Amino acid sequence: MARRYRISCVVPSDRLNHHERIRAIGGINPDGTRWKIGHGDAIAGIETGNWSFYVADAGRQSEIVVAVSKYGAKYLKAADDKLHPDSLLALPKCP
């Protein structure tokens, strides 16, 4: 079973293409320590079933999925986002 993590921050890039906008995701472990993982590693973790991620806003959780751009590039976004990873980009920058 995949370990489930809440994403509470991102490391954005300066790119405008939807599949290049996030460089890393991060959050806080139950013990208060911070975690951060690169975009590609997060995608691999989801695809292998080792990890699952979500974002939460006002008590509502949105699953993070692996999307594929029209160019074949994989990227992370919330399941209910349209093309761009708006739910992730709305999060604060990771420290």
Summary of the structure (lengths in Angstrom):
residues: 95
radius of gyration: 12.4
end to end distance: 29.5
largest distance: 39.9
contacts: 266
relative contact order: 0.27
helix: 17%
strand: 44%
